[in-house]
Amino acid sequence: MPALPPVGILGGTFDPIHNGHLRLAEEVAGLLDLKQIRFIPTGTPPHRAQPAASNAQRAEMVRLAIAGNPRFVMDDRELMRAGQSYSFDTVTELRATLPARTPVVLMMGADAFLSLPGWHRWRELLEICNIVVAQRPGYSVTSWESALAPELWEAFSNRSVVNMQPLRRSPGGRIAIHTMTALDISASLLRSQLRSGVSPRYLLPDAVLEYIHQNRLYSIEDAGIGNTGPQDACHP
């Protein structure tokens, strides 16, 4: 029986989406020959303040950002679902629409991975999907062994693979690290620049920047609204 093409997931507040998100998706899609990557904006984040932009605005920015890439798909299931947004529920819902043994690859930043033991049903999440941990500048899972919670280090040690190819064949249960192109961009940085009048051009797609200006998003009056911490490529 031929192997089923893997499907990727990139979740986050996307407040706003930027070139770091897009580059991570493009690199992982190429390495794993992903059939598609679903960009899933968080609905109601369980461990952070509500995003500054509305659900509809964040969804539209994602649509603008991924236009023209046939492998990138906007998925609004969390925005349509009542209650808090948990990755376990999202992956479970998506799996129900796919052939049973389809490899599913969930992408996240190293900082998000370190917080995994605080996620809803995180051990079960590891069973139903593979995880690619993206190392950004200044972050490294392997060099942070002492900072990992013991249960996370045990899970990582038992599931990690040297390269990402096993993720193409396994429906879930594998963890791989990907050192992505050095683009030290965060949504919080972009919001700060926009509020300060500093141009973030070339850090996010032109169409997204134009949408932000047209809708007067992240203006100085919005300072302090929404998440002010680092922008992850995933959510609990």
Secondary structure, DSSP 8 states (H G I E B T S, - for coil): ------EEEEEE--TT--HHHHHHHHHHHHHHT-SEEEEEE-SS-TTS---SS-HHHHHHHHHHHHTT-TTEEE--HHHHS-S---HHHHHHHHHTTS-TT--EEEEEEHHHHHTGGGSTTHHHHHHHSEEEEEE-TT--SGGGGGGS-HHHHHHHHHHB-SSSGGGGT-SS--EEEEE-------HHHHHHHHHHT---TTSS-HHHHHHHHHTTTT-GGGTT-S--S---S---
